[in-house]
Amino acid sequence: MLVIAIMLLPACLSPVDAYIGNGIGGQDIAIYIGGQKLSFDTPPLNKEGRIFVPIRYIAEYFGGEVEWDPENQIVNVRNGSSFVSLQIGFKFAGVNGAVKVLDVAPFIYNGRTYVPLRFISEALGKEVRWDDQNRVVYIETGVESYTTTVAVSTGTATVNVVKVFLNDPTIKLEIVNAQDQIGVLEPFESMVKRKNPLAAINGTFFQVADTSLPMEPAANLVINGRIEHLGTPEKYASTFAFTQDNQVDIANVKMKLQGEYTYIPNPELERLYTQGWYIGTINRTMWGENSIRVFTPLRGATTRLNVDGINVIVRNGEVVEQVTGTNVPIPPDGYVIHLGGTEVRFKDRFEVGTRLSYRDIYDVRNSSNPEMWQEGVIWGTLSAGPRLITNGEITLDPASELLDIPKITGQPLTRSALGITQNNELLMVTVSKCTIQDLATIMKDLGAYNAMNLDGGASTSLYANGKFLATPTRKISNALMVLPR
């Protein structure tokens, strides 16, 4: 963090007359820094096509130490190890001992020292983006990261923190699956290279014990607005969720799917309009033989099932055929309904020509934003746990989430976690080695108002602004990423 030491310049030093009518004009420009819109009592100015702002505004956000040399009219800005020096009326500037040439010199206007916005921001290590259509300046990538050391019950631990400014309209959140499929694995580094995010962290637990089965998440996933995987439908799982406009929440959620009919060819089955059809799970193998499962294109090209049954092929909402087998193609414009074991008795309810659909249902507890938990509003979720913090208080209760097992809660491990602050900031955090109790304390100390544990250990992964802050020792199933919109 930087320390602010602002000195306002006396009006007698302002060569106002030298600039009036010489290319300076007030600008109706919005400036966002770290996702927060700046409020000005004097507008930004345009001089020779460059945007200038009073140094005070930049320093107040960056926490800069600003020094003024009135005799030589030099303004110095310190940012930790960075040092920038500019002189009023001169196009030369010093940046960490190197001389840089400016397009337009800094100036004094109405007692304020004006500096070129892009130059001073980039000199302090911030990215600047200009939206010409909307006349908006965005400073920073929406993501900051740092590393610190904290005391934990076993000694000390290294904590990597990525802070995502969710108010920044130029960023978005996305659940990214390994190889863009559910039930396979991929190196975290490969996923980052493929998506080129601003930030990323590993996601859910996943099965690795049985190599004969797909490596499926032990979690519920919503991707692009639809439930695409049910791994824990029997419990209120700690779940991170987001909308397309970057509303976020951490809640304890049960999810399920409910099938519906829109046209039934057989008049004798019209009662099914009100009953619908049940779905045990989606894009998941490990659910027992006697079940109805749905497989969507996110499963991959085929269902990859290891049990026989009747497969109902649905395209554009209509049943087009029924086939038997364990591994059948999934249509890109539809899905497969697998009737396994005893559930083949329902095959007559899915005859060719039947039109049907299914909807997402959320049963939510401990939410700070319950209004967002609606089908069509929720855009992405991942579940893991246990819950660490609820509304600012540590509420660690692994047993209530069926997670009171030594591998997760009984020993110090490398950890990953997500937190949400009251300022609409997302915290992506990894800790080198700590207990689950330590992790809850760390997240609270970092300012999380709500927080949850993610998969950790060998899966612990974190990336921000071009750097890998934590690298896993195994492939992973999915990740939460921050991407440019």
C-alpha positions in Angstrom: 0.0 0.0 0.0 1.1 3.6 -0.6 0.9 6.4 1.9 -0.9 9.6 0.9 0.8 13.0 1.5 -0.9 15.5 -0.7 0.2 19.2 -0.8 -2.2 21.5 -2.7 -0.4 24.1 -4.8 -0.9 27.8 -4.1 -3.0 29.6 -6.7 -0.2 32.2 -7.3 1.8 29.5 -9.1 -0.9 28.8 -11.6 -0.1 30.0 -15.1 -3.8 30.0 -16.0 -3.6 32.6 -18.7 -0.9 30.5 -20.5 -3.4 27.7 -21.0 -6.8 29.3 -21.4 -7.7 29.0 -25.1 -4.6 26.9 -25.8 -6.2 23.5 -26.2 -7.5 22.9 -22.7 -11.1 22.0 -22.2 -13.3 20.3 -19.5 -14.1 16.7 -20.4 -17.3 14.7 -19.8 -15.3 11.6 -19.2 -15.8 8.8 -16.6 -12.8 7.4 -15.0 -12.8 4.0 -13.2 -10.0 2.9 -11.1 -10.1 -0.7 -9.8 -13.8 -0.8 -10.8 -14.6 2.3 -8.7 -15.9 5.4 -10.5 -14.0 8.5 -9.4 -15.9 11.5 -8.3 -14.3 14.9 -9.3 -15.0 18.4 -8.0 -13.2 19.6 -11.1 -13.4 17.8 -14.4 -10.6 16.1 -16.2 -9.0 18.4 -18.8 -8.0 17.7 -22.4 -4.8 19.3 -23.6 -3.6 18.5 -27.1 -5.6 15.3 -27.2 -4.4 14.0 -23.8 -6.5 13.6 -20.7 -5.1 15.3 -17.6 -6.3 15.0 -14.0 -5.2 16.6 -10.7 -2.5 14.4 -9.2 -4.6 14.4 -5.9 -7.2 12.2 -7.5 -4.8 9.6 -8.6 -2.9 9.7 -5.4 -6.0 9.3 -3.2 -6.8 6.0 -4.9 -3.3 4.6 -5.4 -2.4 5.8 -1.9 0.5 7.8 -3.4 3.0 10.0 -1.6 3.1 13.2 -3.5 5.9 15.7 -2.9 6.0 19.3 -4.3 9.1 21.3 -5.0 7.7 24.9 -5.3 11.1 26.4 -6.3 11.6 24.1 -9.3 7.9 23.3 -9.8 8.6 19.6 -9.7 6.1 17.0 -8.5 7.4 13.6 -7.3 5.2 10.5 -6.8 6.3 7.6 -4.8 4.8 4.1 -5.1 6.7 1.7 -2.9 9.9 1.1 -4.9 8.6 3.1 -7.8 9.5 6.8 -8.2 8.1 9.2 -10.8 9.2 12.8 -11.2 7.6 15.4 -13.4 8.3 19.1 -13.9 5.7 21.7 -14.8 6.0 22.8 -18.4 8.5 20.2 -19.4 8.0 17.0 -21.5 10.7 15.0 -19.7 9.9 12.8 -16.8 12.0 10.5 -14.6 10.6 7.0 -13.9 12.8 4.9 -11.5 15.9 6.7 -12.7 15.2 6.5 -16.4 14.2 9.5 -18.5 10.9 9.3 -20.4 9.5 11.7 -23.0 5.9 12.9 -22.6 3.6 14.0 -25.5 2.3 16.9 -23.4 3.9 18.5 -20.4 2.1 18.7 -16.9 0.7 22.0 -16.0 -1.0 24.0 -13.2 -4.6 25.1 -13.6 -6.7 26.8 -10.9 -4.3 25.9 -8.2 -4.2 22.2 -9.2 -1.3 20.2 -10.6 -2.5 18.4 -13.6 -0.6 15.3 -14.9 -1.2 13.1 -17.9 -3.5 10.3 -16.8 -2.2 7.5 -18.9 1.5 8.3 -18.3 1.3 8.5 -14.5 -0.9 5.4 -14.2 1.3 3.2 -16.4 4.4 4.6 -14.7 2.9 3.3 -11.4 2.3 -0.1 -13.0 -1.4 0.2 -13.8 -3.0 -0.8 -17.1 -5.1 1.9 -18.8 -7.9 1.2 -21.3 -9.9 3.7 -23.2 -13.5 3.1 -24.3 -13.9 5.6 -27.1 -17.6 4.9 -27.7 -18.6 5.6 -24.1 -15.8 8.0 -23.3 -14.7 6.0 -20.3 -11.1 5.4 -18.9 -10.5 2.2 -17.1 -7.3 2.0 -14.9 -6.0 -1.3 -13.7 -7.1 -4.7 -15.0 -9.7 -5.1 -12.4 -7.3 -7.4 -10.6 -4.6 -6.9 -8.0 -2.4 -9.5 -6.3 0.0 -9.6 -3.5 1.8 -12.1 -1.2 2.1 -12.0 2.6 3.2 -14.1 5.5 0.9 -14.8 8.4 1.0 -16.7 11.7 -0.9 -20.0 11.8 -1.4 -22.8 14.3 1.6 -24.7 12.9 4.0 -21.7 12.5 3.8 -19.4 9.6 2.2 -19.6 6.1 2.6 -17.8 2.8 -0.7 -16.3 1.6 -1.3 -15.4 -2.0 -4.2 -13.0 -2.5 -5.9 -11.9 -5.7 -8.4 -9.1 -5.4 -10.9 -8.8 -8.2 -12.8 -5.5 -8.5 -16.2 -6.7 -9.6 -17.6 -3.2 -10.2 -15.3 -3.0 -13.2 -17.6 -3.4 -16.2 -14.8 -4.6 -18.5 -14.3 -7.9 -16.7 -16.5 -11.1 -16.4 -16.4 -14.3 -14.4 -16.4 -17.7 -16.0 -16.4 -21.4 -14.9 -13.8 -23.1 -17.2 -13.8 -26.9 -17.5 -10.7 -28.9 -18.3 -10.6 -29.4 -22.0 -14.0 -27.6 -22.1 -15.7 -30.8 -21.0 -17.1 -32.2 -17.7 -15.4 -35.3 -16.5 -11.8 -34.9 -17.8 -8.7 -33.2 -16.4 -6.2 -30.7 -17.7 -3.1 -29.0 -16.4 -3.9 -25.6 -14.8 -1.1 -24.0 -16.9 -2.7 -25.3 -20.1 -6.1 -24.0 -19.1 -4.6 -20.5 -18.4 -2.8 -20.5 -21.7 -5.9 -21.5 -23.5 -8.2 -18.9 -22.0 -5.6 -16.1 -21.3 -7.5 -14.8 -18.1 -6.7 -11.9 -15.9 -6.9 -14.2 -12.9 -7.8 -17.8 -12.2 -8.1 -20.2 -9.2 -8.8 -24.0 -9.1 -12.4 -25.0 -8.4 -14.2 -28.0 -7.1 -13.2 -31.4 -5.6 -13.2 -34.2 -8.2 -12.8 -38.0 -8.2 -9.4 -39.4 -8.9 -9.7 -42.8 -7.0 -11.1 -44.9 -9.8 -9.3 -44.4 -13.1 -11.8 -46.6 -14.9 -14.4 -43.8 -14.5 -14.5 -40.2 -15.8 -12.7 -37.7 -13.5 -15.9 -36.0 -12.6 -16.4 -33.1 -10.2 -17.7 -33.9 -6.7 -19.8 -30.8 -7.0 -22.6 -28.9 -8.6 -21.8 -26.7 -11.5 -23.9 -24.0 -13.3 -22.3 -23.0 -16.6 -23.6 -20.3 -19.0 -26.8 -20.1 -17.0 -27.8 -23.8 -16.8 -27.1 -26.5 -14.3 -24.6 -28.7 -16.1 -23.4 -31.1 -13.3 -25.0 -32.4 -10.1 -22.4 -34.0 -7.9 -23.9 -33.3 -4.5 -27.7 -32.9 -4.9 -28.3 -34.4 -1.5 -26.9 -31.6 0.6 -26.7 -27.9 1.0 -23.3 -27.4 -0.4 -21.2 -24.3 0.0 -21.6 -22.6 -3.4 -20.1 -19.6 -5.1 -22.4 -18.0 -7.7 -22.3 -15.1 -10.1 -24.5 -13.3 -12.6 -23.6 -11.8 -16.0 -23.4 -8.4 -14.4 -20.9 -9.5 -11.7 -23.3 -9.9 -8.8 -21.8 -12.6 -6.6 -22.9 -14.6 -3.6 -21.7 -17.5 -1.4 -24.6 -19.6 -0.1 -25.5 -23.1 1.0 -27.5 -24.6 -1.9 -29.3 -27.7 -3.0 -29.8 -28.0 -6.7 -32.1 -30.2 -8.8 -33.6 -30.5 -12.3 -37.3 -31.0 -13.0 -38.4 -32.4 -16.4 -41.5 -31.0 -18.1 -43.5 -32.0 -21.2 -44.8 -29.5 -23.8 -46.3 -32.1 -26.2 -47.2 -35.8 -25.6 -48.3 -37.8 -28.7 -50.1 -40.5 -26.7 -53.4 -39.1 -25.3 -53.3 -41.8 -22.6 -50.3 -40.2 -21.1 -51.6 -36.6 -20.8 -51.5 -36.8 -17.0 -47.7 -36.4 -17.4 -48.2 -32.7 -18.3 -48.7 -32.1 -14.6 -46.3 -34.8 -13.3 -43.4 -34.1 -15.5 -40.4 -36.4 -15.6 -37.7 -36.7 -12.9 -33.9 -36.3 -13.4 -31.5 -38.0 -11.0 -28.4 -36.1 -12.1 -26.7 -34.5 -15.1 -23.4 -35.2 -16.9 -22.5 -37.7 -14.1 -21.6 -41.4 -14.2 -21.4 -42.2 -10.5 -25.1 -42.3 -9.5 -26.0 -46.0 -9.4 -27.4 -48.1 -12.1 -31.1 -47.4 -11.4 -31.3 -43.7 -12.4 -32.4 -41.3 -15.1 -29.5 -39.1 -16.2 -29.2 -36.3 -18.7 -26.0 -35.8 -20.8 -25.5 -32.4 -22.6 -22.8 -31.4 -25.1 -20.6 -30.3 -22.2 -20.1 -34.0 -21.4 -18.2 -34.3 -24.7 -19.0 -36.1 -27.9 -20.5 -39.1 -26.2 -22.1 -40.1 -22.9 -19.0 -42.1 -21.8 -21.3 -44.3 -19.6 -20.3 -47.7 -18.2 -23.8 -49.1 -17.7 -26.3 -50.2 -20.3 -29.8 -48.8 -20.7 -32.1 -47.0 -23.0 -30.9 -43.6 -24.4 -33.5 -41.1 -25.4 -32.0 -38.7 -28.0 -33.5 -35.2 -27.8 -32.8 -32.6 -30.5 -34.2 -29.1 -30.4 -36.5 -30.1 -27.6 -38.0 -33.1 -29.4 -37.4 -36.8 -28.9 -36.0 -38.1 -32.2 -35.1 -41.7 -31.3 -34.3 -44.3 -28.6 -31.2 -46.4 -28.7 -29.6 -48.9 -26.4 -26.0 -48.9 -25.3 -23.5 -47.6 -22.9 -21.7 -44.9 -24.9 -23.8 -43.0 -27.4 -23.3 -39.7 -29.2 -24.7 -36.5 -27.7 -26.3 -34.3 -30.3 -24.8 -30.7 -30.3 -28.3 -29.3 -30.5 -29.8 -31.3 -27.7 -29.1 -33.9 -25.1 -29.4 -37.6 -24.1 -31.7 -38.9 -21.4 -30.3 -42.2 -20.1 -32.8 -44.6 -18.5 -30.7 -47.0 -16.5 -31.6 -50.3 -14.7 -35.2 -50.3 -13.4 -35.9 -46.9 -15.0 -36.2 -48.4 -18.4 -39.8 -48.9 -17.4 -40.4 -45.3 -18.2 -39.4 -45.6 -21.9 -43.0 -45.2 -23.1 -43.0 -41.7 -21.6 -40.3 -40.7 -24.1 -41.6 -41.9 -27.4 -40.5 -40.3 -30.6 -42.2 -37.0 -31.2 -42.6 -36.1 -27.5 -41.5 -32.5 -26.8 -40.0 -31.8 -23.5 -37.6 -29.6 -21.5 -36.2 -29.3 -18.0 -35.7 -26.4 -15.6 -33.2 -25.6 -12.8 -34.3 -25.4 -9.2 -32.3 -23.8 -6.4 -33.0 -24.4 -2.7 -30.9 -21.7 -1.0 -29.8 -21.0 2.6 -27.5 -18.4 4.2 -27.5 -16.1 1.1 -26.6 -12.4 1.2 -28.2 -11.9 -2.1 -31.3 -14.2 -2.4 -32.8 -12.3 -5.2 -30.2 -13.5 -7.7 -30.9 -17.1 -7.1 -33.3 -17.5 -10.1 -33.1 -19.6 -13.2 -31.9 -17.3 -15.9 -30.2 -14.9 -13.5 -27.6 -17.2 -12.1 -24.9 -17.5 -14.8 -22.3 -19.7 -13.1 -21.6 -21.6 -9.9 -19.2 -24.0 -8.3 -19.6 -25.8 -5.1 -17.0 -27.1 -2.6 -16.8 -26.3 1.1 -16.9 -26.2 3.9 -18.3 -22.7 4.4 -15.8 -20.5 6.3 -17.5 -17.2 6.9 -21.2 -16.1 6.9 -22.0 -12.4 7.1 -18.7 -11.5 8.6 -18.6 -14.3 11.2 -16.6 -17.6 11.1 -19.2 -20.3 10.8 -17.1 -23.4 10.2 -19.2 -26.6 10.4 -17.8 -29.3 8.1 -20.1 -32.0 9.4 -23.2 -30.1 8.2 -21.8 -30.4 4.7 -20.7 -34.0 5.0 -17.1 -32.8 4.8 -15.9 -33.7 8.3 -13.1 -36.0 7.0 -9.4 -35.8 7.9 -8.2 -35.1 4.4 -10.2 -31.9 4.3 -10.4 -30.7 7.9 -8.1 -32.8 10.1 -4.6 -31.7 9.1 -2.6 -28.8 7.8 -2.8 -28.7 4.0 -2.1 -26.3 1.1 -5.5 -24.5 0.7 -7.5 -22.5 -1.8 -10.5 -20.3 -0.9 -12.9 -17.7 -2.3 -14.2 -14.7 -0.4 -16.5 -11.8 -1.0 -16.0 -8.4 0.7 -18.7 -5.9 1.5 -17.2 -3.6 -1.3 -18.1 -6.2 -4.0 -14.6 -7.5 -4.3 -13.8 -11.1 -4.9 -10.9 -12.6 -3.0 -9.0 -15.6 -4.6 -6.7 -16.9 -2.0 -4.2 -19.7 -1.6 -2.3 -20.6 1.6 0.9 -22.6 1.7 0.0 -24.9 4.6 -2.7 -24.4 7.3 -5.6 -26.0 9.0 -9.2 -25.3 7.9 -9.6 -23.3 11.1 -6.6 -21.2 10.2 -8.0 -20.7 6.7 -11.3 -19.3 8.1 -9.3 -16.8 10.3 -7.1 -15.8 7.4 -10.1 -15.1 5.2 -11.8 -13.0 7.9 -8.6 -11.0 8.4 -8.4 -10.3 4.7 -11.8 -8.7 4.8 -14.1 -11.5 3.5 -17.7 -11.0 4.6 -18.5 -14.4 3.1 -16.0 -17.2 2.3 -15.7 -20.9 1.4 -13.0 -23.5 1.0 -12.2 -24.9 -2.4 -10.3 -28.0 -3.4 -6.8 -27.8 -2.1 -3.7 -29.9 -1.6 -2.2 -31.0 -4.9 -4.9 -29.1 -6.8 -4.1 -25.6 -5.3 -3.7 -23.2 -8.2 -3.7 -19.4 -8.5 -2.8 -17.0 -11.4 -3.0 -13.3 -11.8 -1.8 -10.7 -14.2 0.6 -13.0 -16.1 2.1 -14.7 -13.0 1.5 -18.2 -11.5 1.2 -17.6 -7.8 0.5 -21.3 -6.9 1.0 -24.2 -9.3 -0.7 -27.6 -8.7 1.2 -30.9 -8.8 -1.7 -32.6 -10.6 -4.2 -31.9 -13.3 -7.5 -30.3 -12.3 -11.2 -30.6 -13.2 -12.2 -26.9 -13.5 -11.4 -23.4 -12.5 -12.9 -20.0 -11.8 -11.5 -17.4 -14.2 -11.7 -13.6 -14.5 -11.7 -12.6 -18.2 -11.9 -9.4 -20.2 -15.5 -8.8 -21.2 
